[in-house]
Amino acid sequence: MGVVLRNLQKVVPLRRARLRRDVDTLRHILGVQKFDLGIICVDNRRIQQINKTYRKVNTPTDVLSFPFHEELRPGKLPCPLHRDELNLGDIFLGVEYLMKQCQDNSMDLHSTLTVVTAHGICHLLGYRHETEEEWDEMFQRESYILGEYNRLTGQNLEPLTKKCSQDS
């Protein structure tokens, strides 16, 4: 199984090989290598359009996740009955939006893409943050994932804060 990585924007130069490697590392940590995953990088116009259509929020955002298995409980892996159900879903990364956030906060774009992708994968695996309790549960999971990522790569990435996350 694999990762489909599409860059549909031309505003921000991306190192796709690094992002793919980081996504593969995250999938390994989560034990979801057998599942397909789509990562689509888009500009502000497209992420705003998607956000407006699916969340009724007419602004650009950092990440939007569309799980294939919509009724997963947090922390539970899907139990596909057929080969074509070996899919986690799709994550749209608002690369232009993220680049602006990184410039404003003196952060590295590719590290931020990895953190936001981990957040998106958590959504695909049933995690939400509509309540304080859900946020705490998701934050703990992201902390674990990024802690393992840091251990394997020597990086020092941290989960999103409530203030930063604009996603679904």
C-alpha positions in Angstrom: 0.0 0.0 0.0 1.2 3.5 -0.5 0.9 7.2 -0.3 -0.4 9.2 -3.2 1.2 12.6 -2.9 -0.1 15.3 -5.3 1.1 18.9 -5.4 -1.7 20.9 -7.0 -0.4 24.3 -6.1 2.4 26.4 -7.7 2.7 29.1 -5.0 5.2 27.4 -2.6 8.1 25.2 -3.7 7.9 21.8 -2.0 10.4 19.0 -1.4 8.0 16.2 -2.2 10.6 13.5 -1.5 11.1 14.7 2.0 7.4 15.0 2.7 6.8 11.4 1.3 9.6 10.1 3.5 8.1 11.9 6.6 4.6 10.5 5.8 6.1 7.0 5.5 7.7 7.4 8.9 4.4 8.6 10.4 2.6 5.6 8.8 5.2 3.2 10.3 4.8 4.7 13.8 1.0 4.3 13.6 1.2 0.8 12.1 -0.9 1.8 9.1 1.5 0.9 6.3 -1.0 -1.5 4.7 -3.5 1.4 4.2 -3.4 3.8 1.3 -3.3 7.5 2.1 -3.8 10.6 -0.1 -1.9 13.8 0.6 -3.0 16.7 -1.6 -1.1 20.0 -1.4 -3.2 23.0 -2.4 -3.1 26.8 -2.5 -5.3 29.2 -0.5 -8.0 29.5 -3.1 -8.5 25.7 -3.3 -8.4 25.0 0.5 -10.8 27.9 1.1 -13.2 26.4 -1.5 -13.0 23.0 0.1 -13.4 24.5 3.6 -16.5 26.4 2.5 -18.0 23.4 0.7 -17.5 20.9 3.5 -17.3 22.9 6.7 -19.3 26.1 5.7 -16.2 28.2 6.7 -15.2 30.6 4.0 -11.5 31.0 4.9 -8.3 29.2 4.0 -7.0 26.8 6.6 -4.0 24.5 7.3 -5.4 21.0 6.9 -8.6 19.2 6.0 -9.0 15.5 6.5 -11.5 13.3 4.8 -11.5 9.8 6.4 -12.5 6.8 4.3 -13.8 5.0 7.5 -16.0 7.7 9.0 -17.1 6.0 12.2 -13.8 5.0 13.7 -13.3 5.4 17.4 -10.1 7.2 18.3 -7.2 4.8 18.5 -8.9 2.0 16.6 -7.6 0.9 13.3 -10.1 0.2 10.5 -11.0 -3.5 9.9 -11.5 -3.7 6.2 -13.6 -6.5 4.8 -12.3 -6.1 1.2 -9.0 -5.1 -0.4 -10.5 -1.8 -1.7 -11.2 -0.8 1.9 -7.5 -0.6 2.7 -7.7 3.2 2.6 -7.4 5.7 5.4 -8.6 8.7 3.3 -7.3 12.0 2.1 -5.6 14.9 3.7 -5.6 18.3 2.0 -2.6 20.5 3.1 -3.1 24.3 2.7 0.5 24.8 1.8 0.2 28.5 1.0 -1.6 29.1 4.3 1.0 27.2 6.1 3.9 29.0 4.4 2.4 32.3 5.7 2.1 30.9 9.2 5.7 29.7 9.1 7.0 33.1 7.8 5.0 34.9 10.6 6.4 32.6 13.3 9.9 31.9 12.0 9.1 28.2 11.5 10.4 25.7 9.0 7.7 24.8 6.4 8.7 21.2 5.9 8.7 20.5 9.6 5.3 22.2 9.9 4.0 20.0 7.0 5.0 16.9 9.0 3.3 18.1 12.1 0.1 19.1 10.3 0.1 15.8 8.4 0.4 13.9 11.7 -2.6 15.9 12.9 -4.5 15.0 9.7 -3.7 11.3 10.0 -5.1 11.4 13.6 -8.4 12.8 12.1 -8.4 9.9 9.6 -8.1 7.5 12.6 -11.1 8.9 14.4 -9.6 11.6 16.6 -11.6 14.9 16.9 -11.2 18.1 18.9 -14.7 19.5 19.2 -14.6 19.3 23.0 -11.8 19.9 25.6 -11.7 16.2 26.4 -11.4 15.3 22.7 -8.7 17.9 22.2 -6.7 16.5 25.1 -7.0 12.9 23.8 -5.9 14.0 20.3 -3.0 16.1 21.7 -1.7 13.2 23.7 -1.8 11.0 20.6 0.0 13.6 18.5 2.6 14.0 21.2 3.3 10.3 21.2 3.5 10.2 17.4 5.8 13.1 17.1 7.9 11.9 20.1 8.5 8.7 18.2 9.2 10.6 15.0 11.7 12.7 16.8 13.4 9.7 18.3 13.7 8.1 14.8 14.8 11.2 12.9 16.6 13.4 15.4 14.1 16.2 14.8 12.3 18.2 17.6 8.8 18.5 16.3 5.8 19.3 18.6 2.0 19.0 18.1 -0.2 21.8 17.0 -1.6 24.1 19.7 -5.3 24.9 19.9 -4.6 28.4 18.7 -2.8 27.2 15.6 -5.2 24.4 14.4 -7.9 25.5 12.1 -8.7 22.2 10.5 -11.3 19.5 10.3 
